[in-house]
Amino acid sequence: MIAPHQQEFKDTAAPWTGCWHGTGTGKTRTCTNTVRDCEGSIMVVAPKTTTQKKQWQEEAKTLGMQEPFVISKEMFRRDHKTLPHYDAVIFDEGHFHFGVSPNVRQRKGVKIPKASKLYEATKWYIDTHKPKRVIFATATPNKTPMSIWAAGRLLGKDWDHSRFRDLFYTKLPMNTWSPVYAPKRDQKSMDALARFTLSLGPSLRMEDIKDVPEQSFITESFDLTAQQKEVLKTLPGRFTDDSALRLKKHQVENGLLYEDVFNPDTGKVSRNTEFFACEKLNYILERAYEFPKMTIFTNYIDQVDQIADMLEKEGKVVYKMDGRTKDRKAVEKAVESVDSAYIVAQASVSSEWEFKTCPVMIFASLSNKSLDYIQGKGRIQRYDAVKKNLYIHLVTDHKESVDRKWYDTIMSGKDFNEALYD
């Protein structure tokens, strides 16, 4: 019931710690078991979808423990000052609480780091109640260097903000009203950040605890269709802002285009979606006839609908996993209970669900966050169902392809928008 790595974490973890275990390694059980000595006084702060699944309560039952109090991070942010003391607090997907910027702002004449309301709520609660145990659980703690500074401060480290920023960021010579900082990417800086990260909690990958078969990765490149070529020619005259133009090119390269249009009849601006022929669709359909179970990730919600509709017309059993999905656990049960099923998911919905029996994942289009890609891969590779998987990346490639640049950037471990300033 308790794996060796889970017991080791319990035996060696500091009272206030990070649990930087990789996706699929069973962090819920690891953390629940670790705070067993606080049974009856445990609070878990988790994403809303996790609270709806009641996975922390179910894990406690499995371990023969009382159910913890589980609250969504949104409710925690709103109600943190009225919540009672708990001996143990676990912050699930802890990276959401690390929202601190390299920039500063003024508060009562004092310069303080720019930070999210969730970070500030978390710091207030921990500093005020001083729980016996605090655990931040996430597979991706150091998405940015400042995330680790935030984690350190929340875990009681007295790290200076400006010194940490100077160590891990470069100030860019840009003529903007607020300074722009880019993370340093040299090996020395990356190694130093890893040391800071490990000083806050242990890191663990699936391959450290399981004999993980070699995973297969394929990248398929596609030409533009005639329709895509024609639309791309029109974009510079329709969208003049550089960042907007990049996004619109990426959309067209994936077979759709969003455009806000003024409707004179209603006097309102509404979003119009156009679809264009895209070679990625035929490839996905071919693979659906080859593999009885697949997960397909896309960046755009209309692309989710388009792919799902295409597969359903071919008689496939299809489920969507996006912000509209009310019960992710029901989807999990449905796809695992049949011999053939397909999940089409939005790239931003890359955590808090799993498809253990699925051996193939297609990334039809990526989000601009490498975190979504890392989390997404873990939906089909779980600690209790380790297997060989096939990951397929679809890239529309041409001379000025944004889709290719987007893919190359995410594969390097950077966020696409962040990399524009490197």
C-alpha positions as CSV (number, residue, x, y, z in Angstrom):
1,M,0.0,0.0,0.0
2,I,2.9,2.3,0.8
3,A,5.7,2.2,-1.7
4,P,9.3,2.4,-0.6
5,H,9.8,5.9,-2.0
6,Q,6.6,7.1,-0.2
7,Q,7.8,5.8,3.1
8,E,11.3,7.3,2.5
9,F,9.7,10.7,2.0
10,K,7.8,10.4,5.2
11,D,10.9,9.3,7.2
12,T,13.2,12.0,5.8
13,A,11.1,15.0,5.0
14,A,11.5,18.3,6.9
15,P,8.4,19.5,8.7
16,W,8.0,22.3,6.1
17,T,9.0,20.9,2.7
18,G,8.5,20.6,-1.0
19,C,7.5,17.3,-2.6
20,W,9.0,17.6,-6.0
21,H,8.1,14.1,-7.2
22,G,7.3,13.7,-10.9
23,T,4.0,13.2,-12.5
24,G,2.4,9.8,-11.9
25,T,4.6,8.9,-8.9
26,G,1.7,8.9,-6.4
27,K,2.2,12.3,-4.7
28,T,-1.3,12.2,-3.2
29,R,-0.5,9.1,-1.2
30,T,3.0,10.2,-0.4
31,C,1.8,13.4,1.2
32,T,-1.2,12.0,2.9
33,N,0.9,9.3,4.5
34,T,3.5,11.8,5.6
35,V,1.1,13.9,7.6
36,R,-0.6,10.9,9.3
37,D,0.6,12.1,12.7
38,C,-1.7,15.2,12.2
39,E,-4.8,13.1,11.4
40,G,-8.0,15.0,12.2
41,S,-6.3,18.4,11.6
42,I,-5.2,18.3,8.0
43,M,-6.2,20.8,5.3
44,V,-5.5,20.3,1.6
45,V,-5.6,23.2,-0.8
46,A,-6.0,21.9,-4.3
47,P,-7.2,22.9,-7.8
48,K,-11.0,23.1,-8.1
49,T,-11.2,20.0,-10.4
50,T,-9.2,17.9,-7.8
51,T,-11.6,18.9,-5.0
52,Q,-14.5,17.8,-7.2
53,K,-12.9,14.4,-7.7
54,K,-12.5,14.0,-3.9
55,Q,-9.2,12.3,-4.6
56,W,-7.6,13.4,-1.3
57,Q,-10.5,12.1,0.7
58,E,-10.4,8.8,-1.2
59,E,-6.7,8.4,-0.6
60,A,-7.2,9.0,3.1
61,K,-9.9,6.3,3.3
62,T,-7.5,3.9,1.5
63,L,-4.9,4.6,4.1
64,G,-7.5,4.1,6.9
65,M,-7.3,7.8,7.9
66,Q,-9.9,10.4,8.6
67,E,-10.8,12.6,5.6
68,P,-8.9,15.8,5.4
69,F,-10.6,19.2,4.9
70,V,-10.2,19.9,1.2
71,I,-10.6,23.4,-0.2
72,S,-10.1,24.8,-3.7
73,K,-7.2,27.3,-4.2
74,E,-9.8,29.9,-5.3
75,M,-11.8,29.6,-2.0
76,F,-8.5,29.5,0.0
77,R,-7.4,32.8,-1.6
78,R,-10.8,34.3,-0.8
79,D,-11.3,32.9,2.7
80,H,-7.8,32.4,4.1
81,K,-8.2,34.9,6.9
82,T,-11.2,33.1,8.3
83,L,-10.0,29.6,8.0
84,P,-9.1,27.9,11.3
85,H,-5.7,26.5,12.3
86,Y,-4.7,23.1,11.0
87,D,-1.7,21.1,12.2
88,A,-0.8,20.1,8.6
89,V,-1.4,21.9,5.3
90,I,-0.8,20.3,1.9
91,F,-0.7,22.5,-1.2
92,D,-1.5,20.3,-4.1
93,E,-0.1,21.5,-7.5
94,G,2.0,23.8,-5.3
95,H,3.4,25.8,-8.3
96,F,0.2,27.8,-8.4
97,H,1.2,29.4,-5.1
98,F,4.6,30.5,-6.3
99,G,3.4,33.5,-8.3
100,V,6.1,36.1,-7.6
101,S,7.6,38.4,-10.2
102,P,11.2,39.7,-10.5
103,N,9.7,43.2,-10.5
104,V,8.8,45.1,-7.4
105,R,6.0,47.5,-6.4
106,Q,5.3,50.0,-3.6
107,R,3.2,49.2,-0.5
108,K,3.0,51.9,2.1
109,G,6.2,53.4,0.8
110,V,8.1,50.2,0.9
111,K,9.3,48.2,-2.2
112,I,8.0,44.6,-2.1
113,P,8.0,41.9,-4.8
114,K,5.1,41.9,-7.2
115,A,3.1,38.8,-6.2
116,S,-0.2,37.0,-6.9
117,K,-3.0,37.2,-4.4
118,L,-2.7,33.4,-4.0
119,Y,0.9,33.7,-3.0
120,E,0.1,36.5,-0.5
121,A,-2.8,34.5,1.0
122,T,-0.6,31.5,1.3
123,K,2.2,33.4,3.0
124,W,-0.3,35.1,5.4
125,Y,-1.9,31.8,6.4
126,I,1.5,30.0,7.0
127,D,3.0,32.9,8.9
128,T,-0.1,33.4,11.0
129,H,-0.9,29.8,11.9
130,K,2.5,28.2,11.7
131,P,1.3,24.7,11.0
132,K,3.3,21.7,12.3
133,R,3.6,20.4,8.8
134,V,3.5,22.2,5.4
135,I,4.0,20.4,2.1
136,F,4.0,21.9,-1.4
137,A,3.5,19.1,-3.9
138,T,4.3,19.6,-7.5
139,A,6.2,18.0,-10.3
140,T,7.2,21.4,-11.7
141,P,8.4,23.6,-8.9
142,N,11.1,25.7,-10.7
143,K,9.2,26.7,-13.8
144,T,10.9,30.1,-13.3
145,P,13.7,31.0,-10.9
146,M,11.4,33.3,-9.0
147,S,9.1,30.4,-8.4
148,I,11.8,28.9,-6.2
149,W,12.4,32.1,-4.4
150,A,8.6,32.1,-3.6
151,A,8.7,28.5,-2.5
152,G,11.7,29.2,-0.3
153,R,10.0,32.2,1.4
154,L,6.8,30.2,1.9
155,L,8.9,27.4,3.5
156,G,10.6,29.8,5.9
157,K,13.8,30.7,4.0
158,D,15.0,34.3,4.5
159,W,16.1,34.8,0.9
160,D,16.6,38.3,-0.4
161,H,14.5,39.1,-3.4
162,S,16.8,41.4,-5.2
163,R,19.9,39.2,-4.7
164,F,18.0,36.2,-5.9
165,R,16.8,38.1,-9.0
166,D,20.4,39.3,-9.8
167,L,21.6,35.8,-9.4
168,F,19.1,34.2,-11.9
169,Y,17.9,37.0,-14.1
170,T,19.2,39.5,-16.7
171,K,17.7,42.9,-17.0
172,L,16.9,43.5,-20.7
173,P,17.8,46.9,-22.3
174,M,14.2,47.6,-23.3
175,N,12.5,51.0,-23.3
176,T,9.4,50.0,-21.2
177,W,7.8,51.6,-18.2
178,S,8.6,48.6,-16.1
179,P,11.9,46.6,-16.2
180,V,11.9,43.4,-18.2
181,Y,13.9,40.5,-16.8
182,A,14.8,37.3,-18.6
183,P,15.9,34.1,-16.7
184,K,19.5,33.2,-17.2
185,R,19.8,29.9,-19.2
186,D,23.5,29.1,-18.9
187,Q,24.5,25.8,-17.3
188,K,26.0,27.4,-14.2
189,S,22.7,29.2,-13.4
190,M,20.6,26.2,-14.1
191,D,22.8,24.0,-11.8
192,A,22.6,26.7,-9.1
193,L,18.8,26.8,-9.4
194,A,18.7,23.0,-9.1
195,R,20.6,23.2,-5.9
196,F,18.2,25.8,-4.5
197,T,15.3,23.6,-5.6
198,L,16.6,20.5,-3.9
199,S,17.4,22.4,-0.7
200,L,13.6,22.8,-0.3
201,G,12.5,19.2,-1.0
202,P,13.5,16.0,-2.8
203,S,13.0,15.5,-6.5
204,L,12.0,12.1,-7.9
205,R,11.3,10.9,-11.4
206,M,9.3,7.8,-12.4
207,E,12.4,6.1,-13.8
208,D,14.0,6.5,-10.4
209,I,11.5,4.1,-8.8
210,K,10.3,2.0,-11.7
211,D,11.8,0.1,-14.6
212,V,10.3,2.4,-17.2
213,P,10.4,1.1,-20.7
214,E,12.0,3.4,-23.3
215,Q,9.4,5.8,-24.5
216,S,8.9,6.5,-28.2
217,F,8.7,10.0,-29.6
218,I,7.8,10.9,-33.2
219,T,7.6,14.4,-34.8
220,E,5.5,14.6,-38.0
221,S,5.8,17.6,-40.3
222,F,3.1,18.9,-42.6
223,D,2.9,21.3,-45.4
224,L,0.5,24.2,-45.6
225,T,-2.6,23.6,-47.5
226,A,-3.5,26.0,-50.3
227,Q,-6.2,27.5,-48.1
228,Q,-3.8,28.1,-45.2
229,K,-1.3,29.7,-47.6
230,E,-3.9,32.2,-48.9
231,V,-5.1,33.1,-45.4
232,L,-1.6,33.6,-44.1
233,K,-1.0,36.2,-46.8
234,T,-3.9,38.3,-45.5
235,L,-2.9,38.3,-41.8
236,P,-0.4,41.2,-41.8
237,G,-3.0,43.6,-43.2
238,R,-5.6,42.4,-40.5
239,F,-3.4,42.2,-37.4
240,T,-0.6,44.7,-36.9
241,D,0.5,43.9,-33.4
242,D,3.5,41.5,-33.5
243,S,2.4,39.3,-30.7
244,A,-1.2,39.1,-32.1
245,L,0.2,38.4,-35.5
246,R,2.3,35.5,-34.2
247,L,-0.8,34.0,-32.5
248,K,-3.0,34.3,-35.5
249,K,-0.3,32.6,-37.7
250,H,-0.2,29.8,-35.2
251,Q,-3.9,29.4,-35.3
252,V,-4.0,29.3,-39.1
253,E,-1.2,26.7,-39.1
254,N,-3.5,24.6,-37.0
255,G,-6.5,25.0,-39.2
256,L,-8.5,27.8,-37.6
257,L,-8.6,31.5,-37.0
258,Y,-10.2,33.6,-34.2
259,E,-11.2,37.1,-35.0
260,D,-13.2,39.6,-32.9
261,V,-15.9,41.2,-35.2
262,F,-18.2,44.1,-34.5
263,N,-21.8,43.2,-35.1
264,P,-23.8,46.4,-36.1
265,D,-27.1,44.7,-35.4
266,T,-26.3,44.0,-31.7
267,G,-23.7,46.8,-31.2
268,K,-21.4,44.2,-29.7
269,V,-18.1,42.6,-30.5
270,S,-18.3,38.8,-30.9
271,R,-15.7,36.2,-31.7
272,N,-15.8,34.6,-35.1
273,T,-14.1,31.3,-35.8
274,E,-13.0,30.3,-39.3
275,F,-11.8,26.8,-40.1
276,F,-9.4,25.8,-42.9
277,A,-8.2,22.6,-44.5
278,C,-5.3,21.2,-42.4
279,E,-3.3,18.1,-43.0
280,K,-3.0,17.3,-39.3
281,L,-6.7,16.2,-39.3
282,N,-6.2,13.3,-41.7
283,Y,-3.2,12.1,-39.8
284,I,-5.1,12.0,-36.6
285,L,-7.9,10.1,-38.2
286,E,-5.5,7.5,-39.7
287,R,-3.9,6.9,-36.3
288,A,-7.4,6.5,-34.8
289,Y,-7.9,3.5,-37.0
290,E,-4.5,2.2,-36.1
291,F,-4.8,2.6,-32.3
292,P,-8.0,1.8,-30.3
293,K,-7.1,4.2,-27.6
294,M,-5.5,7.7,-27.9
295,T,-5.3,11.0,-26.2
296,I,-5.1,14.1,-28.4
297,F,-4.0,17.4,-27.0
298,T,-4.8,20.7,-28.7
299,N,-4.2,24.3,-27.7
300,Y,-7.5,25.7,-29.0
301,I,-10.9,24.7,-27.7
302,D,-12.5,24.9,-31.1
303,Q,-9.8,22.5,-32.3
304,V,-10.9,20.2,-29.5
305,D,-14.5,20.3,-30.9
306,Q,-13.3,19.9,-34.5
307,I,-11.2,16.8,-33.8
308,A,-13.9,15.2,-31.5
309,D,-16.6,15.8,-34.1
310,M,-14.4,14.2,-36.8
311,L,-13.7,11.1,-34.8
312,E,-17.4,10.8,-33.7
313,K,-18.5,10.9,-37.4
314,E,-16.3,7.9,-37.9
315,G,-18.1,6.0,-35.1
316,K,-15.4,6.4,-32.5
317,V,-16.2,6.8,-28.8
318,V,-14.9,10.2,-27.9
319,Y,-14.7,12.3,-24.7
320,K,-13.6,15.9,-24.3
321,M,-11.4,17.1,-21.5
322,D,-11.4,20.9,-21.2
323,G,-12.7,23.7,-19.1
324,R,-16.3,22.7,-19.9
325,T,-15.9,19.1,-18.5
326,K,-17.9,18.9,-15.3
327,D,-16.8,15.5,-14.0
328,R,-13.3,14.4,-15.0
329,K,-13.5,11.2,-12.9
330,A,-16.6,10.1,-14.8
331,V,-14.6,10.5,-18.1
332,E,-11.7,8.4,-16.6
333,K,-14.0,5.6,-15.6
334,A,-15.8,5.6,-19.0
335,V,-12.6,5.4,-21.1
336,E,-11.0,2.7,-18.9
337,S,-14.1,0.5,-19.1
338,V,-14.2,0.0,-22.8
339,D,-11.8,-1.5,-25.4
340,S,-11.7,1.6,-27.6
341,A,-12.1,5.3,-26.6
342,Y,-10.5,8.6,-27.4
343,I,-9.9,11.7,-25.2
344,V,-9.5,15.0,-27.0
345,A,-8.1,17.5,-24.4
346,Q,-7.2,21.1,-24.3
347,A,-3.5,21.6,-23.6
348,S,-4.2,23.9,-20.6
349,V,-6.2,21.0,-19.0
350,S,-3.1,18.9,-18.5
351,S,-3.4,17.7,-14.9
352,E,-5.8,16.1,-12.4
353,W,-6.9,13.3,-14.7
354,E,-5.4,10.1,-16.1
355,F,-5.9,7.6,-18.9
356,K,-3.8,4.6,-17.7
357,T,-4.7,2.2,-20.5
358,C,-4.0,4.6,-23.3
359,P,-0.6,4.0,-25.0
360,V,-0.6,6.8,-27.6
361,M,-0.7,10.6,-27.2
362,I,-0.8,13.0,-30.1
363,F,0.0,16.7,-29.6
364,A,-1.9,18.3,-32.4
365,S,-0.9,21.7,-31.2
366,L,0.9,22.9,-28.1
367,S,0.1,25.6,-25.6
368,N,2.7,28.3,-25.0
369,K,3.7,26.7,-21.6
370,S,6.1,23.9,-21.3
371,L,4.4,23.0,-18.0
372,D,1.3,21.9,-19.9
373,Y,3.4,19.7,-22.1
374,I,5.3,18.1,-19.2
375,Q,2.0,17.5,-17.2
376,G,0.2,16.3,-20.4
377,K,2.7,13.5,-21.0
378,G,2.0,12.2,-17.5
379,R,-1.7,11.6,-18.1
380,I,-0.9,8.2,-19.7
381,Q,2.2,7.2,-17.6
382,R,1.2,6.5,-14.0
383,Y,3.1,5.0,-11.1
384,D,0.7,2.0,-10.8
385,A,0.5,1.4,-14.6
386,V,4.0,2.0,-16.1
387,K,4.2,1.0,-19.7
388,K,5.8,1.9,-23.1
389,N,4.0,4.8,-24.7
390,L,4.1,6.6,-28.1
391,Y,4.1,10.4,-28.1
392,I,3.5,12.0,-31.5
393,H,4.0,15.7,-32.2
394,L,2.4,17.3,-35.2
395,V,4.1,20.4,-36.7
396,T,3.0,22.5,-39.6
397,D,6.4,23.4,-41.2
398,H,7.3,26.1,-43.7
399,K,9.8,28.9,-44.0
400,E,8.3,31.2,-41.4
401,S,6.4,28.6,-39.4
402,V,5.3,29.8,-35.9
403,D,4.1,26.3,-35.2
404,R,7.7,25.0,-35.7
405,K,9.2,27.8,-33.5
406,W,6.6,27.1,-30.9
407,Y,7.4,23.4,-30.9
408,D,11.2,23.9,-30.8
409,T,10.8,26.3,-27.8
410,I,8.6,24.0,-25.8
411,M,10.9,21.1,-26.4
412,S,13.7,23.1,-25.0
413,G,11.8,23.5,-21.7
414,K,11.0,27.1,-22.1
415,D,7.6,28.9,-22.4
416,F,7.1,30.3,-25.9
417,N,6.3,33.8,-24.9
418,E,9.1,33.9,-22.3
419,A,11.6,32.7,-25.0
420,L,10.8,35.8,-27.2
421,Y,12.9,37.9,-24.7
422,D,15.9,35.5,-24.6
